[in-house]
Amino acid sequence: MADAKVIPFDDDRSRGGARRRPHQPSSGRRTAAPDTAAGVAPVCEAAVSPLPGAARPRTEQSRPYGAETETETETETGQGPAPADGQEAEARPDRWERRIAGGLAFLRRRLTGDYEVDEFGYDKELTDQVLMSLLRPLYEKYFRVEVKGIENIPSDGGALVVANHSGTLPLDGLMMQVAVHDSHPAQRHLRLLAADLVFVLPVVNELARKAGHTLACAEDAERLLRQGEVVGVMPEGFKGIGKPFSERYKLQRFGRGGFVSTALRAGTPIVPCSIVGAEEIYPMIGNAKTLARLLGFPYFPITPTFPWLGPLGAMPLPTKWTIQFGEPIQTDGYPPEAAEDPMLMFNLTDQVREQIQHTLYKLLVQRRSVFF
């Protein structure tokens, strides 16, 4: 594999390369994922044609087919009236019947193609009912994520969440996605911007598209923000996720402020996000650069357990995480030409970076232990 090339978020060259082919519909109303031939990374384009049958509005809020209704949840948590033993015994088979019926209905829709994906390849039903369910045990039981300041993400309309990046593998982005969906009252979906390496890896490419992620370029980000989506970006990129353990919780450079320019053009708030706990899941004590070049990776981590323990060494350490969303920085008060002002972009970028760094130090002081 060729050396992985990170397309900077604000790099103007991302607008002029090979254009990503629009998604072509397949059988039923299901649409195919974007073409990602081996070794070819997709690039964004300024305008993406909508798909036939895509973005069909739903009248019901999607939830996992195995999830209980509000009445069932209140009964199980003790917030509602406790049923008698006989009533509970009768209700239990009924719940399992609904779960099985919901699961069969989900499988039928997948097999017949009776579902939609948007122009970016996002499959909301699959994300809610399968991908989130797979990530939730890791989020709740393994990392025991504590979320603060979720009210700073608006209930509707676009918002750009800017977070620090760390951990050798990008689990922090996935945990942030679960945090926004499960903790926000409106159960909003976070659409992450990812590097081109994500979209050339087999399987990972398809899952990333289905989960709503897209290439980190200004055009795609602005389009999502104008559609009212919550977009997540980690400006440190590989510099942050691949930094040595000795530099943990020290933010790397945030680039040239491309994310600020995008938020200014879309008129959406910027929400700083600080993540504590991800730095310690894979303590990176070395980097096998030669092996990384051979494999086409930006780095090849060496940790106290990997590669010495083989596959077992790839298990992340069960650290305790805290994700805090800070006060939003409003951008709708700036004139349209503000997006072209380099001094304003520099100042806002520095403001976002300093707010994240200050919150990281504050959370580290409050933390009792790495694991508790």
N, C-alpha and C positions, 0 to 999 in steps of 0.2 A: 504493500500500500504506500502511496506517496505520502510525503510529509504532510501532516494535517495543517491546513491553513485556516487560521481564524479570520473571518471577515469582520473587520471592526464595525461596530454598531453604527458609527457615523461616517463610515468610509464612503465617499462619493462614488468610488469604483463599483460598489455593489449595485449601483443603478444601471451600469452599462454593460455587464457581462452577459453570458448566455442567459436567456430568459427561461423561466420555469414554464413548462407547458401546462396549460389549464387542465384541470381534472376532467376526465372523460367519463360519462355515466356508463355503468355496466348494466347487467340484468336487473329487473325490478326498479326500485328507486334508490338502490345503493350505488354509491359512486366510488371509483377506484382511487387508491392513494396515488400521490404524484410519482412520476417516473424517476426512479433513483437507480440508474444503472451502476454496476460495480465501479467504484472509484470516481464517480461523478457526483459532486455535491450540488443540491438544488440551490438556486439563487432566487431572491425575491424580485418582484416586479411592482411597478407603481400601481397598477390596476389589475385586478384579477376578475375574470368574468364569472358571474354567478352560475351555479350549476342548475340544471333542470331538477326540480323537486327538492332543492336544498333549502335549508333554513325554514322549514315548515313550522309555524307557531304551534306550540302545544298548549292545551287548556289545563292540563294538570301538571303539577310540579313533579319532576322525576325523582324517584327514590329507589333504593335497592329493592329487588323483588322479594327479598327475605325480610325486609324491615317491617316492624310492627306499626300499626296505626297509632295515633295520638292516644286513643283510649287504652290500647294495649300497653303502651309505654308507661302511662300513668299507673296502671294496675300493677305492673311488674316492679316499678320503682317505689311503690307505696304512696304515691301522691294522690291517687284516686281511692275510691272505696275498695277495700279488700274483698274479693269474692269468697264465698263459702267453698269448702273443699270440693263439693260436688260440682259447683259452677266452674271452678278452676280446671277440674278434670275434663269437663265437657268442652271448655274453651280451648284446651291445648290441642286436641285433634283438629279443631276448626282452624287454628292458626297454621298448623302444618299443611292442611289442605290448601289454604290460600297461598302459602309459600310455594308448594309444588305447582299449583296452577299458574302462579306468576312466573316461575322458572320455565315451565313448558311454553308459556306465551312468549317469553323472551327468546327461547331457542327457535320457536317458529318464525318470529320476525327476522332473526339472523339468517335462518336457512332460506327464507323466501325473499330476502332483500328488502323487507318492509321497514326500512329505517333510513335516516338521512345523515349525511355529513355536509359540512359547510365547504366553502370554496378553499379553505386551508386544509381540509381533510379531517376536521374535528368531528368526532363521533360522541355526542353528548350522552346518549343512552349507554353505550359501552363504557364510557368513563365513569358515569355515576354508579352503574350496577356491577361492574367487574373490576376496573382498574382501581377505583377508590377503595373497594372492598379488600383488594389485595394489599394496598398500602396502609390501610387503617390499623391493622395489628402492629405494624412496625411503628406507626405514629403514636398509638395509645399505650401499648404495652412495653415496647422495647426502648424507645427513646423518651417515652412519657412526656410528650411535648406540652409545655405550658405556653399559652398564648395571651399576650397583653396588647391592649390598644386596638383591638379589632374594629372598634367603632370609628376609627379614623379612616377606614375604607368606606366610601359612600355606598348607600344602598342601591343606587342606580346611577347610570352614566359611566363614562370612562374614567379610569384612574391608572396612573403609572406607578407601580410598586418597585422601588429601587432597593436592593439588598446587598449585603456582603456575601462573598462566595468563598467556600472553604471545604475541606474534608476529603481531598484526593479524588473521590467519586462524587458526582453531583446529587447526592441524596438531599442536600439542603433545599434545592429547588422543588423536589417532589414533596418534602414535608411542608414547605410553605404553601404548596398547592392544596394539600389536605387541610391545612390550618384555615385558609381562606374559605374553603367550601364548608367545612364542618363547624367552624366557630362563628362565622358571620350569620346574622339573623336572616339575611336574604339568600344564604347558601350560594354565594357568588362563585364563579369559576375563574381561576387564574390562568391566563394564557401566557406561558413562558416563552421568552425569546432565547433560542439556543444557537450555539456555534455550528458551523457547517459539518464538523466531525460527527455530530449526532445523526445527521441525515445521510451518511454514507455507511454506517454500521448496519449490518443485517439485523433484522428483528427490531432493534432499537429504533431504527428509522420509522418503521410502521407504527410502533407503539407511541412514539413521540407525536406523530401526526394525529393519531386517534385521540390522544390525550389533550389535544388543542395547542401543542407547541408549534412554533414556526421559526424560520430563520431570523437571526438577529440583524435586521436591517431596518432603516428608517421608514421605508415605504410600507412594509407589512405592519410595523408597529403603529404608524399613524392611522392606517386603515382600520385596525382593530379598535383603537381608541375612539375614532369617530363613530364606530358602530356601538359604542357604549360598553366595551369590554374592559375588564380589569387585566392589565398587562403587567407581567413581571420581567424585570431585567436585572442582571448582575454584572455591572460594568467592569469588574475586575477580570472577568473571563478566566483563561487558563493561568494568568499571573496569580490569581487569588486561590483557585482550587488546587494548584500544583505547587504552592509555596512550601518551604520546609517548616517543620514543626517549631523550630526556634523562632519563627516569625509569626506565630499564631496570633490572631486578633489584631494584627497590624494591617490596615487597609492598604492595598496596592493602588496604583494610579487608576483613575476613573476615565481615562481617555480624554477626548477633546470636547466632551459635553454633548454628544449626539443625542442622548436620551432627553436632555433638557430642551434641545431644539425641537424634538418631536412633540414633547408635551406642550411647548409654547404654540406650535402650529395647530395642535388639536384642541388647545384651550382646556386641558384636563389637569387636575391636581397631581402633584408628585408626592407619594407617600414613602418616606424612608423606612426601611425595615432592618432590624438588627437581629442576627441569629447567633446564639451562644450554645455551644455543645457540639457543633459539627466539626470543629477543628480537631477534636480528640478521637474521632471514630477510627481514623487511620493515621496515626502519628507518622508523618513522612520524614524519615531520618536520612534518606539518600535518594538519588535519582540516577538510574542506569541510562544515561543519555544515548549511548551507542545502541542499546537494545530498543530504546524508544524510536530512534531514527529508522531502524530496520523494520519496525512494526508500523511506522507512520503515525505514532502518537506524539503529542507534545511533550510528554514525560513518561517515565516508567518508574512508579514509586517503589521504594524499599522501606518497609516498616518493620517494627520488632517481630511481627508474625508472618509477613509476606516478603519474599516467596518461600521462606524457610519451612512453613507448615503446609505448603501446598494450598489446595482449595480451602482448608480450614482457616488458613491465614487471611483469606479474603472476607471473613466475617467481620463486620464493624463492631467496635466496642460499644457496649450498651450505656452510653453517656446520657446524662439528663439534659434535655434541650429547653431553651426558652426562646420564643419568637416574639419580638415586640415591634408593633407598627407605630411609628411616630406621628407627630402632628403633620398634617398635609401642608404642602407648600403650594399655594394657589397660583395659577398661571393665567387665568382668564382675564385678569385686569391689564395685561400687557397688550400693546398694539400688535397688529399682524407682523410688522417689520421687525419686532423684537427677536424673532427666531434667527435673524441674520446678524444680530449684534454679538460679536465675539466676547466682549467684556461682560455683558449680561450673562451669557452662557457660562463663562468661566466662574463668575460670582455665584450663580445658582448651583453649579456643579460642586463648587467648594463648600457651599452651605449644606448641601445634601450629604456630602462625604463627612463633613465635620459632625453633623448631627448623628449619623450612623456610628462613627467612631466614639463619640461621647457616650452614646447609649450602650455600646459594647463594654466600655470601661465600667460604666455604672452597673450593668448586669453582672460583670465578673466580680465586682466587689460584693454584691449581694449574694452571690452563689456560695452555698455551703461546701459543696464538693462537686467534683467532675461527674460523679456517678449518682448523686442523690440530691 
